């Protein structure tokens, strides 16, 4: 409750709209000119108007221009059950303040979603009181408060022993792949404590960055880092809790997806990559890093040993990762390998 009170007092000082200009996403600035969509019909309620085709609730007092901004932006979030675009009631923007003050609802499933503490919970189990679900060990480990706290305080730094070049260099490498996605929306799946989410947001290259993770404690750690930087607090950087195998976005709504040191932790990499393919726009880019089970130059005795010892995570080979991306419909696959580190990229046709 203390965290919630602190978050509420911090958010109340934000301006709900961010005045930035991105040609591909003008709705992220309420001063932008938005092309109106065709509206089918309206159903009137005492205090609001729901437009059937826009998936948005118009708040009293909002100007037409502000309403258009909310309408366009709301389409990116979708119900985790049916993928129907969510109806949003609240201020525009993909920033912490706007999302914290907004409520979301799926008309088809009659399920509501809202910000819990400092993140928007868009999991299948959001809002359930009795039912609980336990994930595989690899997933549950990162839900631990201790691991979440340690992730950027020594845990991630140990990756360089396995060939990871370090966060700054990995960020530069990823940006080279993402150059065609500049000005678009980037989703950092399995973001952990937001190490790369913050870097992407600070770069100013994207209309919005969505830091997404299944771990509640990782998202809380991410917020702890964000609140120390006033520029990040006011940027279009959102925190969302979701399952990578059930991404809560409309199909073809995202320009770029990043997954740093994540694929080996996913219970089903094939389900996750299929979901990433679904949410990417045509020509959208997926960039990921992970630990290889072994690389192509490893001697047979090393391969045999690692096959037997690496059982708790989905460590793949270079060939398996390429095959996985290709089988999920992605093209233009490329990769860079250094010891057990691999950065790979693929594009949606």
QUISULCOR-V442060 format. One record per residue. RES is the residue in three letters. PHI is phi as a letter, one per 30 degrees, with the letter a starting at -180 (* if undefined). PSI is psi in whole degrees, 0 to 359 (999 if undefined). Layout:
{{RES | PHI | PSI} {RES | PHI | PSI}}
This chain:
{{UNK | * | 326} {UNK | d | 319} {UNK | d | 320} {UNK | d | 318} {UNK | d | 318} {UNK | d | 316} {UNK | d | 319} {UNK | d | 317} {UNK | d | 326} {UNK | d | 316} {UNK | d | 328} {UNK | d | 342} {UNK | d | 355} {UNK | d | 153} {UNK | d | 130} {UNK | d | 345} {UNK | b | 137} {UNK | c | 121} {UNK | c | 79} {UNK | b | 158} {UNK | c | 117} {UNK | b | 118} {UNK | e | 323} {UNK | d | 335} {UNK | b | 65} {UNK | d | 341} {UNK | d | 345} {UNK | d | 354} {UNK | b | 127} {UNK | d | 354} {UNK | c | 357} {UNK | d | 159} {UNK | d | 122} {UNK | c | 134} {UNK | d | 125} {UNK | d | 146} {UNK | c | 163} {UNK | d | 124} {UNK | c | 133} {UNK | d | 306} {UNK | a | 169} {UNK | b | 141} {UNK | c | 119} {UNK | c | 137} {UNK | b | 165} {UNK | e | 321} {UNK | b | 3} {UNK | a | 167} {UNK | b | 125} {UNK | c | 121} {UNK | c | 123} {UNK | d | 326} {UNK | c | 356} {UNK | c | 348} {UNK | h | 53} {UNK | a | 142} {UNK | c | 127} {UNK | d | 123} {UNK | d | 142} {UNK | d | 139} {UNK | j | 346} {UNK | d | 139} {UNK | d | 165} {UNK | e | 320} {UNK | d | 319} {UNK | d | 321} {UNK | d | 318} {UNK | d | 322} {UNK | d | 314} {UNK | d | 318} {UNK | e | 311} {UNK | d | 317} {UNK | d | 328} {UNK | d | 336} {UNK | d | 341} {UNK | d | 325} {UNK | d | 138} {UNK | b | 159} {UNK | d | 134} {UNK | d | 347} {UNK | d | 308} {UNK | c | 355} {UNK | i | 14} {UNK | d | 140} {UNK | e | 137} {UNK | d | 145} {UNK | d | 131} {UNK | c | 134} {UNK | c | 114} {UNK | l | 182} {UNK | d | 160} {UNK | d | 160} {UNK | j | 149} {UNK | c | 46} {UNK | c | 166} {UNK | e | 316} {UNK | d | 310} {UNK | d | 317} {UNK | d | 322} {UNK | d | 327} {UNK | c | 8} {UNK | c | 154} {UNK | c | 148} {UNK | b | 144} {UNK | b | 141} {UNK | c | 119} {UNK | d | 325} {UNK | d | 315} {UNK | c | 350} {UNK | h | 35} {UNK | c | 136} {UNK | c | 150} {UNK | b | 143} {UNK | a | 169} {UNK | d | 131} {UNK | c | 119} {UNK | i | 258} {UNK | b | 13} {UNK | b | 157} {UNK | d | 120} {UNK | c | 110} {UNK | c | 32} {UNK | d | 165} {UNK | d | 329} {UNK | c | 8} {UNK | e | 129} {UNK | i | 353} {UNK | d | 142} {UNK | c | 325} {UNK | c | 317} {UNK | d | 133} {UNK | b | 158} {UNK | b | 134} {UNK | c | 130} {UNK | c | 172} {UNK | e | 162} {UNK | e | 317} {UNK | d | 328} {UNK | d | 315} {UNK | d | 329} {UNK | e | 318} {UNK | d | 357} {UNK | d | 352} {UNK | d | 134} {UNK | e | 323} {UNK | d | 311} {UNK | d | 320} {UNK | d | 319} {UNK | d | 320} {UNK | d | 347} {UNK | e | 313} {UNK | c | 9} {UNK | c | 40} {UNK | k | 324} {UNK | d | 304} {UNK | d | 329} {UNK | d | 335} {UNK | d | 348} {UNK | d | 336} {UNK | d | 341} {UNK | d | 339} {UNK | c | 11} {UNK | j | 355} {UNK | d | 130} {UNK | d | 351} {UNK | j | 151} {UNK | e | 317} {UNK | d | 315} {UNK | d | 321} {UNK | d | 321} {UNK | d | 315} {UNK | d | 319} {UNK | d | 317} {UNK | d | 320} {UNK | d | 328} {UNK | d | 321} {UNK | d | 327} {UNK | d | 8} {UNK | d | 332} {UNK | d | 351} {UNK | c | 4} {UNK | d | 140} {UNK | i | 0} {UNK | c | 191} {UNK | c | 129} {UNK | c | 132} {UNK | c | 123} {UNK | c | 93} {UNK | d | 149} {UNK | h | 52} {UNK | d | 346} {UNK | i | 229} {UNK | d | 13} {UNK | i | 21} {UNK | e | 310} {UNK | d | 332} {UNK | e | 316} {UNK | d | 321} {UNK | d | 317} {UNK | d | 319} {UNK | d | 318} {UNK | d | 334} {UNK | d | 335} {UNK | i | 11} {UNK | d | 348} {UNK | b | 148} {UNK | d | 325} {UNK | a | 151} {UNK | b | 129} {UNK | c | 113} {UNK | d | 117} {UNK | b | 132} {UNK | a | 157} {UNK | d | 337} {UNK | d | 120} {UNK | d | 319} {UNK | d | 328} {UNK | d | 320} {UNK | d | 324} {UNK | d | 320} {UNK | d | 321} {UNK | e | 316} {UNK | d | 322} {UNK | e | 323} {UNK | d | 319} {UNK | d | 317} {UNK | d | 347} {UNK | d | 351} {UNK | b | 108} {UNK | d | 329} {UNK | d | 322} {UNK | d | 324} {UNK | d | 327} {UNK | c | 4} {UNK | c | 170} {UNK | d | 70} {UNK | b | 117} {UNK | c | 150} {UNK | c | 123} {UNK | b | 132} {UNK | c | 126} {UNK | a | 163} {UNK | c | 129} {UNK | d | 339} {UNK | c | 5} {UNK | a | 67} {UNK | d | 128} {UNK | d | 58} {UNK | b | 151} {UNK | d | 150} {UNK | d | 137} {UNK | i | 34} {UNK | c | 356} {UNK | b | 141} {UNK | c | 331} {UNK | a | 144} {UNK | b | 131} {UNK | c | 140} {UNK | b | 94} {UNK | d | 122} {UNK | h | 51} {UNK | b | 321} {UNK | e | 322} {UNK | d | 344} {UNK | c | 348} {UNK | d | 133} {UNK | e | 322} {UNK | b | 94} {UNK | e | 326} {UNK | d | 317} {UNK | d | 319} {UNK | d | 314} {UNK | d | 325} {UNK | d | 319} {UNK | d | 319} {UNK | d | 318} {UNK | d | 319} {UNK | d | 316} {UNK | d | 343} {UNK | d | 144} {UNK | d | 166} {UNK | d | 131} {UNK | i | 6} {UNK | d | 155} {UNK | c | 136} {UNK | c | 125} {UNK | b | 131} {UNK | b | 157} {UNK | b | 152} {UNK | a | 175} {UNK | d | 133} {UNK | d | 147} {UNK | d | 318} {UNK | a | 157} {UNK | c | 173} {UNK | d | 340} {UNK | c | 359} {UNK | d | 137} {UNK | d | 159} {UNK | d | 328} {UNK | d | 325} {UNK | d | 318} {UNK | d | 315} {UNK | d | 318} {UNK | d | 314} {UNK | d | 329} {UNK | d | 323} {UNK | d | 329} {UNK | c | 335} {UNK | c | 76} {UNK | c | 337} {UNK | d | 347} {UNK | b | 161} {UNK | c | 69} {UNK | d | 124} {UNK | c | 169} {UNK | c | 169} {UNK | e | 316} {UNK | d | 322} {UNK | d | 321} {UNK | d | 316} {UNK | d | 316} {UNK | d | 320} {UNK | d | 312} {UNK | d | 316} {UNK | d | 318} {UNK | d | 338} {UNK | c | 8} {UNK | j | 7} {UNK | d | 152} {UNK | b | 182} {UNK | h | 44} {UNK | d | 138} {UNK | b | 160} {UNK | a | 159} {UNK | b | 130} {UNK | b | 138} {UNK | b | 108} {UNK | h | 240} {UNK | c | 0} {UNK | d | 137} {UNK | b | 134} {UNK | c | 127} {UNK | b | 155} {UNK | b | 145} {UNK | b | 160} {UNK | b | 144} {UNK | d | 131} {UNK | e | 999}}
